[in-house]
Every structure is written in structure tokens, then in C-alpha cells.
């Protein structure tokens, strides 16, 4: 396991990776971290600062300067960003002028933290520097990949904290990186086992959250090195959801404990965003090229392409929703940063539209539950009113192709879920078979809902007529959280929620909207979801995407209010 961890450390980059893991490790070792990596402000050589006792030594101040990978001669002393310059700034500036006053009389240890090893041809230079600059209250040390790997193993993955069966699942997941479904399966077993661990106090809860984050980082770094981060992406969604459930924000009242849990959760959230961003950076540049993404699926049949592209659609939109949420909730970040976030939102909106335009398979869902992916994509696009005409055109085409396929016994949307059944669908033109595989639908009522909200009477009426003439047997339904959703939505431990059945698309759109949103008023459990009450509602989108649930209609109440005002 130590070799696995050391290899993982060697893959980490300095910014937003190695400097993210180190503070959690130091906290787990019992140190008080008083300086963390920051952007925009000068750090005078110190990436991380901590104070406390280690290995029975007297209390010290530990000041870390971080370098990813191996430490070479070029890294040591050739540029203003070199390790030697950082050490000089720590000794000459930080300790004298920026170290908190209460730590001035304590012994200081300046630590060179590297993810790999010190190359032999620079080792003598470092030892000479340490010898020349050592003082009575300032010492130096090197924390290389081997040392950090040992500490991670001792403080995160030791037998008492993470039994062998858990570590075995991690090793299996890493060994199957090139088989994403299998790798995800074993990682999910690891996360679910850790999440289910009984805890006695908040310290144990924080330890588990840190373990989860370290395991996710290990999986991501290996997956990125292998050039296949599919398993890491799926695992990051699952990890984020389980971490939120583990934080237990609704039941922890003490402010200090809530802050500790929040910090631990944000570490996992940051890892999730990094994995998501890495994944989409590989997709977005090719979305504008005709059939490029479809071809890249390298599938044996059109079904594979269909399933993968609808999945990609909701992934892109989910990341865009997170960026929008961040922009909406972090307005104090500064004009420049807000402008960058707005550009990122626009980039993803254009990527989604390009993905649809250049891959026509996204005009014809094969599974009824692909309505979930469509819902998420529309929700994101609808955040900008300029996208309304595009949404209407896309949905009109989806409806048209789906309805024609149904009438012609083609590849119409069905409730089948197993791959083998979808591969041979439709197996018959028999009317009973067709009624069987279209006995329920969320696709058409969701399209109707958006058509009504966007005041597209023509499309709404077309679906209403289609229901009357061809789908009288089909139960049009929508999903709402219930009293046990808070306990289960983040872990999918059991079925939850309730369905509003036989929604009245046959009536006027005004009556339909009144029925749908009237049920929101009666179903108040949505507001009791911790992700909603703590205003981190995109978690609900992630949960619905990952566990294949239709997102709650409550999220659209703002659109309904706008519709009523215009009416």
C-alpha cells in the first residue's frame, strides 16, 4: 500500500493537489494548521503553516514549501519560484514579519515538501544550504514522497482506521482503471463501507471524511496518469454524495463542529470539481466538431453512442450548474473572478448546444429515463433567457422523432433498463409489447412541463394530442421527495419519494402547471432536504443524475412564478 501511495504522490501537481492533501494530513496528525494555500496574496515561501507536537518532540512551528514531483537542480535554484528562493523568503521575511506573534518564541522547522525524491545531483547543495542557514530556533527537514506516503498510511489508512478489506477494494479499483465499470464498482464498495462505519464522535467523522478524500485523490491521480478518468468521475459523484450525508449537518448543532465538517466536506467538493473539470476539458474542445464525440465513443453499435452521449449531456450541464451556483453564492470573489465564472458558464452552454447540433443522436432518446439528462441540460440552458428559442427547437425535435418512432415501431423511448433488452428493442411490432414498454413515462410530461413554462403552446398541444391518440395506456408521472428522502437521496440506500401519477397534459397548460406546482406546495419535504436548507442545492442535481431520479419539480418554481407574472 505504501508503494501505491508513493506513486500517487508522484502524480500530484503542486497547486491545488499536493497542497490540498498536506493540510488534511497535518490536521489528522494533531497539528493546528494556521496557514493554507491561497491565491492572489503573496505567501513569502510558505504554502502551509502548522503548529503542534510530532513524534514526542516539543511543540514546534512547521513551515512547508511545496514542490511537486522530484526535486531537480532546476527546481532548486534557477528561477524566482525555485525552492531555494522560497526558503530564503521564509527565513528572511515570513518568520520575521508574518508569523503570528504567539509563535515567535517557539522553535521553527522549515520543511521542503516534495511528492517524489531529491535527485542525487542536488542533494549536496541542499545539505550545504541547510548547514549554512540553521539557527538555534530554525531547523530544516525534507518531507519526500516516501515520508509522506508513510504518514498517509499511518494516519489515514492504518489497520485500526481502515481495515484490510477496505484497502483491498482500493487496490482492486486501481488495478482496473482501464475497466471503468469494474473500477467504480470496487471503489463504490469502499466508499459505502467507510460511509456506513459507526462513529462515536466528530473526530472520527472527520477522519472518515479525510480518508474518503485521500482515497478519491489516489484513484484520480492513477486514472489521470492512465488517461482514463471515467471511473474517477463516477466515483467522485458517489463520494461527494456520501460525504454530504456523513457530515450530518441537520443533526449537528454546535457551530465549531459544523465548521469542522464543512471544511472536510469542502475538501471533497474541491476534489470532485477538479475531476469534473479535468473530464470536461477533454470533451468541450471537440463538441463543435461534427460527429467527433460520437466517433470517440468507439462503440460497436448505435445504442452505446446514444447512452454515452445523453450521459455526457447531463455531466456537462451539472458542472455548469455548479459554476452558476458558485457565481451566485460567491459574489464577493471580485469582478475579475466573477467575469471568469460567467465565461465558463457561457462556454459550457455553447458546448452543450454544439454537442446536440453535431450529434443528432441527442435528438432521439432510447430510454424514457434519459428525460433526466434532458431535464438537467434544459435547466442549465434556461438559466440564460437567450437560450429559450434553442430549448424549444431541441425539445420539438425530440418530441417529433420520439412520436414518429413510436408510431412506426422504431427505436422509440421505452422503460426498459437492461442493456441486452435495449439492444434488441423493439423486439416486436405487437401492440401488447409496445404498451408494455411504454406503460409509464417521465419524458413526455417533462417536455410538456418545459413547453408550458416557456409558453410554447404548439408543442404542448402536440404532446397533449399524442397522449390522447396513442398513449392512453401510459402513466405520465413526475417525481417528488417524501418524508424519507433526506435519509436516502444522498446514498440511495432504499427507494424513496412519491410519484404524481396521470398528470393532466390533456388539459390546458395552465391547468397542468397548476396541478404540478400545486403538488409542490403540498409536498414540503423538498425544503427539508439538508442540501436545500444549507443552500447547496446542486447536490440534489448530482444525486438525481447519479442515481437516475427525475430532479424535483420544486427547482422550477421560479420559472412558474415568472410565467404567472407574464400571464
Secondary structure by P-SEA (a helix, b strand, c coil): caaaaaaaaaaccccccaaaaaaaaaaaaccccccccccccccccccbbbbcccccccbbbbbbbbbcccccccccccccccaaaaaaaaacccccccccccccccbbbbbbcccccccccaaaaaaaaaaacccccbbbbbbcaaaaaaaaaacccccccccaaaaaaaaaaaaaccaaaaaaaaaaaaaaaaaacccccaaaaaaaaaaaaaaaaaaaaaaaaaccaaaaaaaaaaaaaaaaaaacccccccaaaaaaaaaaaaaaaaaaaaaaaaaaaacccccccccccccccccccaaaaaaaaaaaaaaaaaaaaaaaaaaaccccccaaaaaaaaaaaaaaaaaaaaaaaacccccccccccaaaaaaaaaaaaaccccaaaaaaaaaaaaaaaaaaaaaaccccccccccaaaaaaccccccaaaaaaaacccaaaaaaaaaaaaacaaaaaaaaaaaaacccccccccccccccccccccccccbbbbbbbccccccccaaaaaaaaaaaaaacccccccccccccccaaaaaaaaaaccccccccaaaaaaaaaaac
